[in-house]
């Protein structure tokens, strides 16, 4: 082999095949959670709106499905994050919990006109997740725990005084509405960025996308070298 010659395998892995954004465990967790959230939204809507419940019928069954989906929601996460298979998920959780100066500048750009805001954010060296995604993750985790606690209080209501149950009903119903709006926003943003959406299906994202939307993360990936890239390809 002549001096300076680059092995084709390393080049193909880093450029042609793109960059591994989400491993198999993360993708499975996302779609399992998405399914459970969809079940919760549909059954919750049926329980809340009387005309819809009249169309569906079998209220007790709908209540049991709603309760079961709510209790099951934390289970996939706990299974995914435990053990060696959750290494990629644990790294991403660490990234989601780490706030940086570019994240703060991302938020400060919110009041700006759309064209200016887009230009400002494009100049930021963001990591794998932007500030909006980090905020969404924090809300989902915190709000999910509140929904679980208030839902359990509403189902197993006997030990609790009437004032607690009334407060739990208020919190559960209004937080459910906020969750619905957040989910609608999440889906609409995903549909506007089809490449990012497909990365949650196939796992990989183009280097061009990473260079535009997450340049600091791309630098991190490149710094790990071809061996790390090859190792992550096994996790797909």
Long-range contacts (C-beta under 8 A, 24 or more apart in sequence): 10-226, 13-226, 13-229, 13-230, 13-233, 14-207, 14-222, 14-226, 14-229, 15-207, 17-204, 17-233, 18-204, 18-205, 18-206, 18-207, 19-204, 19-205, 19-206, 19-207, 19-210, 19-218, 19-221, 19-229, 20-203, 20-204, 20-229, 20-232, 20-233, 20-235, 20-236, 21-128, 21-199, 21-203, 21-204, 21-205, 21-210, 22-88, 22-92, 22-199, 22-200, 22-203, 23-88, 23-89, 23-203, 23-232, 23-235, 23-236, 24-203, 24-235, 24-236, 25-80, 25-85, 25-86, 25-88, 25-89, 25-235, 26-80, 26-88, 26-89, 26-92, 27-200, 27-201, 27-203, 28-76, 28-80, 29-76, 29-77, 29-80, 29-89, 30-200, 31-200, 32-76, 33-73, 33-76, 33-77, 36-69, 36-72, 36-73, 36-76, 37-73, 37-179, 37-183, 39-65, 39-66, 39-69, 40-66, 40-69, 40-70, 40-73, 41-179, 41-180, 41-183, 43-69, 44-176, 48-173, 48-176, 63-155, 67-151, 67-155, 70-147, 70-148, 70-151, 71-148, 73-144, 73-148, 74-144, 74-148, 88-232, 88-235, 92-128, 92-129, 95-127, 95-128, 95-129, 95-217, 96-129, 96-133, 96-134, 96-137, 96-138, 97-134, 98-127, 99-131, 99-134, 100-127, 102-126, 102-127, 102-131, 102-216, 103-130, 103-131, 103-134, 104-131, 106-130, 106-131, 106-132, 107-131, 122-212, 125-215, 125-216, 126-213, 126-214, 126-215, 126-216, 126-217, 127-214, 127-216, 127-217, 127-220, 128-214, 128-217, 128-220, 129-214, 130-213, 130-214, 136-182, 136-186, 139-182, 140-182, 143-175, 143-178, 143-179, 146-171, 146-175, 147-172, 147-175, 147-176, 147-179, 150-175, 203-236, 204-236
